[in-house]
Amino acid sequence: MSSREPPTIFSPLRPRNSTCGYCGSPGKRSEAQTSYHAAEGIAHVMGCRVYQEMMDRGWRRSGTYYYKPDLRRSCCPQYTIRSRAPSVLVRLNPPSDYCSIRLDAIRFRPSKSQRKLINRFNRHISNGDQHDGGASVDISEGTSTKGKGRRKGKAEHVFKLADDIHAAELRFLRDETPAHKYEVTLEPASFTQEKFALYQSYQKHIHNDDDVTPGGFTRFLCKSLLVPRPITYLSGAPSHLPQSYGSFHQLHRIDGQLIAMSVIDVVPNCVSSVYFMYEKKWEKFSLGKLSAMREVSLVKEMHEAGLTDMKFLYMGFYIHSCVKMRYKGEYSPTYVLDPEDYTWFPLEQFRPHLDQYHYASCAHPDRCLDAPATEAYPPQEPADEVLDRVRVMVGFEQNTIIVGNLTESDEWNDNGGRFKEAILRTLNGLGDKLAGEILLDFSYDIAG
């Protein structure tokens, strides 16, 4: 595994629109195709640093498919959001209708209710079902349990997220013999029949969807083409931490049975939640919230092991116009990526604009909209010095990629202009810096 990041190879596609899963009738998608993309494409090779920078411009991935929502035109605008230590973290569902949430895991402090969730689950693993309803050790992080509410003879306990989130795991136990064997493993994303069976069960019992296939599962949650790069920790890293950047499956097993799985990307500055699934019989333990706190702990542990830039958890897409999705913005401190200039604003500062307008911008309040725009922003041609740096794949020669200049390609000079607009929208979505770093490939039908 090389420590050098390979060039990212990306095929632009014409941005599409689709039906929306959040403004239709309950359980159904909208009848009209009112959810729009500003840019999209297929990755053949994706560098972890490049993807980090793409997320900071509002992109997300679904398998090898990458897209940037058009917030101005969409019925349910999708704001990229990052949170600095919120009280809880949220799960990412199917990605086409969301915007990123980013959390500063270093400043995360679990809320009272979250500490109860962790304690309740740990108690179940340690003692079994008969103790599920018992009182939890409910304390603030970094404080002791002396005083009110403590029973005589009980040992003092100081809640620390990294300690308590691992407290019931078999590998962290010393002399205890728990009622259940709880194991958590992190492995590179890959297909197994065991994982697919969990996905089938989750889709059937949680989403009432029987129409799933191994191929669809693989494309959606196993394939990413993020190129693994070794991680160099400045201090000795525990064995449960990832040894490389890339895409991973975090598997949760109880008594040998796979009961939950999270799909995550680990890139230089963050852990990005992609998806989470679980067996319905474990639903009462709020495994999604527990897994999210585990991902926050993962970020903190990697940071404390010497990765000083590892600070955030990206938590999926946030839709303020969808009431059932607003819970993602309830945790503080949270920051929203302004869709006009890609600067970050506290959610508290952004929320009045979100409440008032359909499309909101703090950086440019004059560009807020009361209703969805009827047309996309016209694509802007980058400056000549930027275009001069944009390269395209021309072919191969003895295992070497032959590249050429974009402005000399047939796709750029197509007389009909149907290719050029899609290319421009891709370059606009990437920004000048990434446009000069990513290698474009036209093996897909751009206008298809």
C-alpha positions in Angstrom: 0.0 0.0 0.0 1.5 3.3 -1.1 1.6 6.4 1.1 1.3 8.5 -2.0 -2.2 9.4 -3.2 -2.9 8.3 -6.8 -4.5 10.7 -9.2 -8.3 10.8 -9.0 -10.0 9.7 -12.2 -13.5 11.0 -12.6 -16.1 10.7 -15.4 -18.5 13.7 -15.6 -22.2 13.1 -16.2 -25.0 15.4 -17.1 -26.7 16.5 -13.9 -30.1 14.9 -13.5 -33.3 15.4 -11.4 -35.4 12.8 -9.7 -38.4 12.4 -7.5 -38.0 13.3 -3.8 -38.5 11.0 -0.8 -39.3 13.7 1.7 -42.1 15.8 0.3 -44.4 13.1 -1.1 -47.2 11.4 0.8 -46.1 9.2 3.8 -44.0 6.2 2.6 -43.9 7.5 -1.0 -41.8 9.7 -3.2 -43.0 12.8 -4.8 -44.8 12.5 -8.1 -42.8 15.2 -9.8 -39.0 15.0 -10.4 -38.2 18.0 -8.2 -34.9 17.0 -6.6 -32.0 18.3 -8.7 -28.2 17.8 -8.9 -25.8 20.6 -9.7 -23.1 18.1 -10.8 -22.5 14.4 -10.7 -20.2 11.7 -12.0 -18.6 8.3 -11.7 -15.3 7.7 -9.9 -12.8 5.2 -11.3 -10.1 6.1 -8.8 -10.8 8.5 -5.8 -8.2 9.9 -3.6 -9.1 10.2 0.1 -7.9 13.8 0.3 -9.7 14.7 -2.8 -13.0 13.3 -1.5 -12.5 15.2 1.7 -12.2 18.4 -0.2 -15.2 17.4 -2.4 -17.3 17.0 0.7 -16.3 20.4 1.8 -17.9 21.7 -1.4 -21.2 19.8 -0.8 -20.5 16.5 -2.7 -21.4 13.1 -1.3 -21.0 9.6 -2.7 -23.3 6.5 -3.2 -21.0 3.7 -4.1 -18.8 5.0 -7.0 -21.4 7.6 -7.9 -20.7 11.1 -6.7 -23.1 14.0 -6.7 -23.6 17.6 -5.6 -27.2 18.7 -5.0 -28.6 21.8 -6.5 -30.1 23.5 -3.4 -31.6 26.5 -5.3 -33.8 24.3 -7.6 -34.6 21.4 -5.4 -37.9 21.0 -3.5 -36.1 20.1 -0.3 -32.7 22.0 -0.2 -29.9 19.9 1.2 -27.4 21.8 3.3 -24.0 20.5 4.1 -23.7 20.8 7.8 -20.9 20.1 10.3 -21.3 20.0 14.0 -18.9 20.9 16.7 -19.6 18.5 19.5 -23.4 18.1 19.4 -25.3 16.2 22.1 -26.1 13.4 19.7 -25.2 12.2 16.2 -27.5 11.0 13.5 -27.6 8.3 10.9 -27.4 8.7 7.2 -30.1 7.0 5.2 -30.1 6.5 1.4 -28.0 9.5 0.2 -29.9 11.0 -2.7 -32.0 13.3 -0.5 -29.6 14.6 2.1 -26.8 17.0 2.8 -23.7 16.5 4.9 -23.6 17.0 8.7 -20.2 17.5 10.1 -19.4 17.3 13.8 -16.3 18.3 15.7 -15.8 15.1 17.6 -13.0 16.6 19.7 -15.4 18.8 21.6 -18.2 16.2 21.8 -19.9 15.8 25.2 -22.6 13.1 25.4 -25.9 14.3 26.7 -27.7 12.8 29.7 -29.9 10.7 27.5 -27.0 9.5 25.4 -25.1 8.4 28.5 -28.2 6.5 29.5 -28.3 4.7 26.2 -24.6 3.6 26.5 -25.1 2.5 30.1 -28.3 0.6 29.3 -26.7 -1.3 26.4 -23.6 -2.1 28.4 -25.7 -3.3 31.3 -27.6 -5.6 28.9 -24.4 -7.1 27.6 -23.0 -7.5 31.1 -26.0 -8.8 33.0 -28.6 -9.9 30.4 -32.3 -9.0 29.9 -33.3 -9.0 33.6 -31.3 -5.8 34.2 -32.6 -3.8 31.2 -35.0 -1.8 33.2 -32.6 -0.9 36.0 -31.4 2.5 36.9 -28.4 3.7 34.9 -25.3 5.4 36.2 -26.2 8.9 35.0 -23.3 11.3 35.2 -21.6 14.1 33.3 -18.5 13.3 31.3 -15.4 14.0 33.4 -17.3 14.1 36.7 -17.6 11.5 39.4 -20.8 10.0 40.8 -20.4 11.0 44.4 -23.4 12.5 46.2 -27.0 12.5 45.3 -28.4 9.3 43.7 -25.5 7.1 44.7 -26.1 3.9 46.7 -23.8 2.9 49.4 -21.2 0.4 48.4 -21.3 1.4 44.7 -17.9 2.2 43.1 -17.4 5.7 41.8 -17.6 6.0 38.1 -16.4 8.8 35.9 -18.0 8.8 32.4 -15.5 9.0 29.5 -16.8 8.4 26.1 -13.9 6.3 24.7 -13.9 4.2 27.8 -17.6 3.6 28.2 -18.4 3.1 24.5 -15.9 0.2 24.6 -16.7 -1.0 28.2 -18.9 -4.0 27.1 -16.7 -5.2 24.2 -15.1 -8.5 24.7 -11.6 -7.3 23.7 -11.7 -4.6 26.4 -12.9 -6.9 29.2 -10.3 -8.1 31.8 -11.7 -10.6 34.4 -15.4 -10.1 33.7 -17.6 -12.8 32.3 -20.5 -11.0 30.6 -23.9 -12.5 29.9 -23.4 -11.8 26.2 -20.3 -11.8 24.0 -20.2 -8.4 22.2 -17.6 -7.9 19.5 -16.9 -4.9 17.2 -14.6 -5.2 14.3 -13.5 -2.8 11.6 -12.7 -4.1 8.2 -12.3 -2.8 4.6 -15.7 -2.6 2.8 -16.5 -5.9 1.0 -19.4 -8.2 0.2 -20.2 -11.2 2.3 -23.4 -13.2 2.4 -23.7 -12.5 6.1 -23.7 -8.7 5.5 -26.2 -9.0 2.7 -28.5 -11.0 4.9 -28.5 -8.2 7.5 -29.2 -5.7 4.7 -32.1 -7.8 3.5 -33.6 -8.0 6.9 -33.1 -4.3 7.6 -34.7 -3.2 4.3 -37.6 -5.6 4.8 -38.5 -4.9 8.5 -37.5 -1.2 8.7 -38.2 0.1 5.3 -40.8 -2.5 4.0 -38.6 -3.1 1.0 -38.3 -6.7 -0.3 -36.7 -5.7 -3.6 -33.0 -5.9 -2.8 -30.3 -7.8 -4.6 -26.7 -8.7 -3.9 -25.6 -6.5 -6.8 -27.4 -3.5 -5.6 -26.0 -4.0 -2.1 -22.5 -4.3 -3.5 -22.8 -1.1 -5.6 -24.4 0.9 -2.9 -22.5 -0.1 0.3 -19.4 -2.2 -0.7 -17.9 -0.4 -3.6 -16.3 3.0 -3.3 -13.0 3.1 -5.1 -11.5 5.3 -2.4 -7.9 4.3 -2.6 -6.5 3.1 0.8 -3.5 5.0 2.1 -1.6 3.9 5.2 -2.1 6.1 8.4 1.0 7.1 10.3 0.1 7.7 13.9 2.5 9.8 15.9 2.0 7.7 19.0 1.3 4.0 19.5 -2.2 3.4 18.1 -4.5 0.7 19.6 -5.1 -2.2 17.3 -8.8 -1.4 16.9 -8.0 1.9 15.1 -7.9 1.9 11.3 -4.4 1.4 9.9 -5.3 3.1 6.6 -7.7 5.7 5.1 -10.5 4.3 2.9 -13.9 2.7 3.1 -14.8 0.4 6.0 -17.5 -1.8 7.5 -17.9 -1.7 11.3 -19.5 -4.9 12.3 -21.4 -5.5 15.6 -21.8 -9.1 16.8 -23.6 -10.4 19.8 -23.0 -14.0 20.7 -21.5 -14.5 17.2 -24.5 -13.1 15.4 -24.1 -10.0 13.2 -26.8 -7.6 14.6 -25.6 -4.3 13.1 -23.2 -2.7 10.6 -22.1 0.8 9.8 -20.5 1.9 6.6 -17.9 4.6 7.0 -15.2 6.4 5.1 -12.1 7.4 6.9 -10.3 10.4 5.2 -7.6 12.8 6.4 -9.8 15.1 8.5 -12.9 13.1 9.3 -14.9 10.0 9.5 -17.9 10.1 7.2 -21.0 8.1 8.0 -22.4 6.5 4.9 -25.1 4.1 6.1 -26.2 2.1 9.1 -28.3 -1.1 9.4 -29.4 -3.3 12.2 -31.7 -6.2 13.1 -35.1 -5.0 14.2 -35.1 -7.1 17.3 -32.4 -4.8 18.7 -34.3 -1.6 17.8 -35.1 -0.8 21.5 -31.4 -0.2 22.2 -31.2 2.8 19.7 -28.2 1.2 17.9 -28.0 4.0 15.4 -27.3 6.6 18.1 -24.9 4.2 19.8 -23.0 3.6 16.6 -22.9 7.3 15.9 -21.3 7.9 19.3 -18.9 5.1 18.6 -17.9 6.9 15.4 -17.4 10.1 17.3 -15.2 8.2 19.7 -13.3 6.7 16.8 -12.4 10.3 15.6 -11.4 11.3 19.0 -9.2 8.2 19.5 -7.5 8.7 16.2 -6.9 12.4 17.1 -5.4 11.5 20.4 -3.2 8.9 18.8 -1.4 11.7 16.9 -3.6 12.5 13.9 -4.1 16.2 14.8 -6.2 17.0 11.7 -8.7 14.3 12.5 -11.5 16.2 14.2 -14.9 15.7 12.5 -17.7 13.3 11.9 -19.6 13.9 8.7 -23.1 12.7 9.5 -25.0 12.8 6.2 -27.5 15.3 4.7 -29.7 17.7 6.5 -33.0 19.0 5.1 -34.5 21.9 7.0 -37.7 21.9 5.0 -38.5 18.3 6.1 -39.7 18.5 9.7 -38.8 14.8 10.4 -35.2 15.5 9.4 -34.7 18.6 11.5 -33.5 16.6 14.4 -30.1 16.5 12.7 -29.7 20.2 13.5 -30.7 20.0 17.2 -27.1 19.2 18.4 -24.7 21.9 19.2 -22.3 23.4 18.2 -23.2 22.8 14.5 -22.1 24.6 11.4 -23.7 24.9 8.0 -21.7 25.2 4.8 -22.9 28.3 2.9 -23.9 27.1 -0.5 -22.8 30.3 -2.2 -19.2 30.6 -1.1 -18.5 27.4 1.0 -17.8 29.2 4.2 -19.1 27.8 7.6 -21.6 29.5 9.8 -23.1 28.4 13.1 -26.5 26.8 12.7 -27.9 29.3 15.2 -26.9 32.1 12.8 -28.2 30.2 9.8 -31.5 29.0 11.2 -33.4 32.3 10.9 -32.6 32.3 7.2 -33.7 28.6 6.9 -36.9 29.4 8.7 -37.7 32.4 6.5 -36.5 31.3 3.0 -36.8 28.2 0.9 -33.1 28.6 -0.1 -30.8 30.4 2.3 -27.3 31.9 2.4 -25.7 33.7 5.3 -22.8 34.9 3.2 -25.0 36.4 0.6 -28.5 37.1 2.1 -29.5 38.9 -1.0 -29.4 35.6 -2.9 -32.0 33.9 -0.6 -35.1 32.6 -2.4 -38.7 32.3 -1.3 -39.4 29.4 -3.6 -37.3 27.0 -5.7 -35.5 28.6 -8.7 -36.9 27.6 -12.0 -33.5 27.5 -13.7 -30.0 26.4 -12.7 -27.2 28.9 -12.5 -25.7 29.1 -15.9 -22.4 27.2 -16.0 -19.3 29.4 -15.8 -16.2 28.8 -17.9 -13.1 28.8 -15.6 -10.3 31.3 -16.3 -7.8 30.2 -19.0 -5.1 29.5 -16.4 -7.5 27.0 -14.8 -8.5 25.4 -18.0 -4.9 25.0 -19.0 -4.4 22.7 -15.9 -7.4 20.5 -16.6 -6.3 17.1 -18.0 -8.2 14.3 -19.6 -7.4 10.7 -20.3 -6.5 10.0 -23.9 -5.4 6.3 -23.6 -2.9 3.9 -22.3 0.6 2.9 -23.4 2.5 0.2 -21.7 0.5 0.6 -18.4 1.0 4.3 -18.5 -1.9 6.8 -18.7 -1.7 9.2 -21.7 -3.2 12.5 -20.9 -4.1 15.6 -22.9 -5.5 19.0 -22.4 -9.3 19.4 -21.9 -9.6 22.2 -24.4 -8.2 20.0 -27.1 -10.6 17.1 -26.5 -13.5 16.2 -28.8 -15.9 16.4 -25.9 -15.0 20.0 -25.2 -15.1 21.0 -28.8 -18.4 19.2 -29.6 -20.4 21.5 -31.9 -23.7 20.6 -30.2 -22.5 21.8 -26.8 -24.2 19.0 -25.0 -21.0 17.6 -23.6 -19.4 21.0 -22.7 -22.2 22.1 -20.4 -21.9 18.9 -18.3 -18.1 19.3 -18.2 -18.5 22.9 -17.1 -20.9 22.0 -14.3 -18.5 19.4 -13.1 -15.6 21.9 -13.0 -17.8 24.5 -11.3 -18.8 21.9 -8.7 -15.2 20.9 -8.1 -13.8 24.4 -7.9 -10.6 25.7 -9.5 -8.2 23.8 -7.2 -9.7 20.3 -7.6 -10.4 20.9 -11.3 -6.7 21.2 -11.9 -6.0 18.0 -9.9 -8.6 15.5 -11.1 -8.1 13.6 -14.3 -11.2 13.5 -16.4 -12.3 10.4 -18.2 -14.9 10.4 -20.9 -15.6 6.7 -21.1 -19.2 7.2 -19.9 -21.8 8.9 -22.1 -21.7 12.4 -20.6 -25.1 13.4 -22.0 -26.8 10.1 -21.2 
